[in-house]
Amino acid sequence: MVTALFIYLVSCLTGLALGSFANVCILRLPSSESLWFPRSRCPNCQSPIGALDNIPVVSYLILGGHCRSCGHPISRQYPIVELSMMLLFLINAIYFRYNLSTMIVTDIFGFYLLTISIIDYQHRIIPDELSLSLLLFGVGFSFLNPSLGNPGWHALLQSLLSAFGGGLIMLSLAWTGEKIFRKEALGGGDIKLIAAVGAIAGWPGVLGSLFIGSLVGALFALALLLMKKKKRGDTLPFGPFLSLGAYIVCFLPKGWMPFIFS
């Protein structure tokens, strides 16, 4: 019990810290700014944010949601993203607490997926810095990734083949969609994202992401049409739905798609 509580606590604190870093990525990557320089500043008065005013969630509450220097409101996105990442890490800890290697891989995967989802939703782009580094992480650490089955060269081969195959499938779908709808149906960021998903979650991740993402995306689009929030022909970013599918696959039992390995 004590060990489990310790894992939950560490996971929550790590989630808050990475949630804060996710906010930096969300703010800076779409405009091609450095993630490291300059230090965090108020977007209104450009005053540097001190360390005590940069504690995830806590500082927002202490400051009453306003900048200490100019009193300008701080976007609610900051605490929402931090709390969302904390919740994601806590879920991972509860589910995978008996398998720390799987928990760590899922934590890193979840950090990327949540950050990518928000950026794609807001800006309709998936920065290469995220998709390609996730792809490299998936391939580079495939030896230690329990999601890919047997460790060693078998896992590396599955990671490479799944990344290549997933990217090829998405590229084919993008080409077919462009021919049918006479406009871009899927962006290059989606292709790189599904390749990265394949590198980490293997073929079940690729196929599960596509199936779940397409299903949830279609239902979401239908709901928006019925509420008259969208019109026919309007598009939605696919990255958040792919990411949701990829994350859900992490919690499905091994062998849920046995025909893939037959």
Stockholm file with secondary structure:
# STOCKHOLM 1.0

chainA/1-262         MVTALFIYLVSCLTGLALGSFANVCILRLPSSESLWFPRSRCPNCQSPIGALDNIPVVSYLILGGHCRSCGHPISRQYPIVELSMMLLFLINAIYFRYNLSTMIVTDIFGFYLLTISIIDYQHRIIPDELSLSLLLFGVGFSFLNPSLGNPGWHALLQSLLSAFGGGLIMLSLAWTGEKIFRKEALGGGDIKLIAAVGAIAGWPGVLGSLFIGSLVGALFALALLLMKKKKRGDTLPFGPFLSLGAYIVCFLPKGWMPFIFS
#=GR chainA/1-262 SS CHHHHHHHHHHHHHHHHHHHHHHHHHHHGGGTCCSSSSCCBCTTTCCBCCGGGCSTTHHHHHTTTBCTTTCCBCCTHHHHHHHHHHHHHHHHHHHHTTCHHHHHHHHHHHHHHHHHHHHHHHHSCCCHHHHHHHHHHHHHTGGGCGGGSSSSHHHHHHHHHHHHHHHHHHHHHHHHHHHHHSSCCSCHHHHHHHHHHHHHHHHHHHHHHHHHHHHHHHHHHHHHHHTTSSCTTCCCCSHHHHHHHHHHHTTSCTTSSGGGCC
#=GC SS_cons         CHHHHHHHHHHHHHHHHHHHHHHHHHHHGGGTCCSSSSCCBCTTTCCBCCGGGCSTTHHHHHTTTBCTTTCCBCCTHHHHHHHHHHHHHHHHHHHHTTCHHHHHHHHHHHHHHHHHHHHHHHHSCCCHHHHHHHHHHHHHTGGGCGGGSSSSHHHHHHHHHHHHHHHHHHHHHHHHHHHHHSSCCSCHHHHHHHHHHHHHHHHHHHHHHHHHHHHHHHHHHHHHHHTTSSCTTCCCCSHHHHHHHHHHHTTSCTTSSGGGCC
//
